[in-house]
């Protein structure tokens, strides 16, 4: 993937570039907002990763400028500010996602994957399908093979999110933010408890497990893996 | 009742002052009578003594004649050398050699029409003693009149004084009460509270002003201390994130991966920086809530639905911990608030209940309202509870009751809960669940 990283902190951008290259991306780096904006408007990128605080032109303004120029390249804002309203302001400015430093590379990688895919899926299907698991978003019902599965509202939302991101890793933080709308880390096994219940409902009794735990990163729903 | 006490005390002082004035006036009439009557008495004495000599009569007979012939305003009492009464038409006063006053009280035999006799006695050359008194009824009348006027004026004065002092004292006390009310507010944490001045520049207003200035300084200092903490958290964040990234980078190096000592040491360092950063994140979040700027994002929200939803979410967690989470929420209780923050408040309390309850424990979450539109949220667990003496302390930053620090958390959870509650005007109380803890949050509907 072609990625533009706009980050003024040389240490951070150095490590980040290295890690992104390790993941197999092509990475261009810019050290300030003005230069970064120019690069983003002149060359095609798949994803822009922009730090919130930048010299000359801050990250928020860069995003706003891009959107006003009808450039819709997915943007992930990085921030050291953990403020609640900062996130809302970032998304309102036109960013696709918002990641608070420090983060695990797996977290950023999962989100890069997610924002890029979100742009690719133009239609909003009424039915989601992963292998023999079918989720009907209109009737809120699920079926695996011939088996009807009853889901509670939260379980439905969780499964829907996993299936919308089929074959991608979704992290615990992504689930908390997008499924629960919790912007803090719970001190209990909230995510695990709910994943466990869905697993019992959709995977028990089937030879192929659809929901996989990706160590150190999160979960993935996929039909392609045998257990 | 303090006001009444002060008023009575004031009246008592003015009464004492009035009595002194009255005594002075009374004494003045006594001096006046002495100045007027003493020369007359001296003349009388000379007259009766010389008359007795010229009439060649013993003094007692001379007196008897004088009294018989002219029943005058003059009275006599004559003793011989041995103290025997030879003649008397009045009772001798107890100290006759001093200027004395005889009233009907001390001498009931006083003639009709006479109110008071003033006089003085002298030793005679033959060793006897002669007391002469003059009718001083005029002075008695004067005294009486003064007393009446005084009584009238004085009772009026006392009445007005008592009333006025009750009013003034009551008023002052109301202002003192206002100061005391403000102090209570300030002690419960509202450092921005000020005492209202009355605007008349009296001592209480001066005091109020001084107190307000003092509060200003204190608020400033506290604000400074908080600001310094927040600044540190804020400024150290970026270097810490960099440190974190450096450690992560080192952990990826082949040389490190092959060295178990180095890699486990770096893993430990990484987990410590993660911990520090999470403390700073919590600290900044707390500061953000405490600053109160989030109130702008308040919307009307259904507290009942919020509580029910969170209970639904966490009942799975409780079941996995071998506990039971029960929820009884009255429906449609709406308040104005920030739903993300209130969610965090409730989640925080429910998670605490789960974390501190033993397996098999029951956690009861209830939401109810009373007639005064006070919404009461209670989260009751069966954990170890919090001793009464620690219940205030646990809301302070970095206070953890578990000294061993084996349990996760850094003592910023409950301060955040309280800050969120305060932002929403809600009151938090910790109660005993016998056994366990009840956290009660009361919202104004």
Interface residues (C-beta under 8 A of the other chain):
Chain A: X9 X11 X12 X15 X18 X80 X82 X83 X84 X85 X100 X101 X102 X105 X152 X154 X180 X181 X182 X183 X184 X185 X186 X187 X188 X189 X190 X192 X193 X194 X196 X197
Chain B: X237 X238 X240 X241 X242 X244 X245 X246 X248 X249 X274 X277 X278 X281 X284 X285 X288 X294 X297 X312 X313 X314 X316 X317 X319 X320 X321 X340 X341 X343 X344 X347 X351 X352 X354 X355 X408 X409 X413
